[in-house]
Amino acid sequence: MKTSVFAFAAFFFASVALFAQENKTNENLTYSNITELGIAVASPQGISIEATSVHGFSVKKTHHWGLGVGFGGIFTKQNEMIHMPIFLNYRLNFKPEQKHSPLLNISVGGIYIKDGNGFYSAIRMGYRIWKFSFSSGVSFMAVNWTKKEPDYQYPYDIKTKKINSNMFGFTIKAGFTF
């Protein structure tokens, strides 16, 4: 499963780069890379720090589609976990012809954590100033743990004695576009 995801990601990045190079004269379709760093206040009682990079293409500098990969950590009272999201991303610049523009950023995909994997999503509104962007919104992760016995390595709820498999948070991100 993981090998096929990485093979698909490599094929996607190579295809987008070649396609964008062939269309250098066409300003309607260009290669785009968006790199962001963010922090989220995550439930249950923790924070998440994440860096993401989205490679894809832009149509008339308004619509950006791409495949993203990230790396981050989730820190709760009981533990810390490293996570890696792989997701599809859509970004809409409302006024692409201007240096200042509001934007909408939507991500949907999968997340990989030691001893588990699951669903990753985020929706954020923000503002772009030239090549820099600032956005905030909500994120949601649902993890299917492969380990059967809970311990304090995972986001463990002491009251219910269950592993918390859903994490929801308010996100703030800052980034730049190539």
Protein Blocks (a to p, Z undefined) as FASTA:
>chain_A
ZZmmmmmmmmmmmmmmmmmmmmmmpmkbccddddddddddddehiadddddddddddehh
laccdddddddddddfkbccddddddddddddfblmbmbdcdddddddddddehiacddd
dddddddehjaccdddddddddddfbfbdcfkbccdfklopacfbdcdddddddddZZ
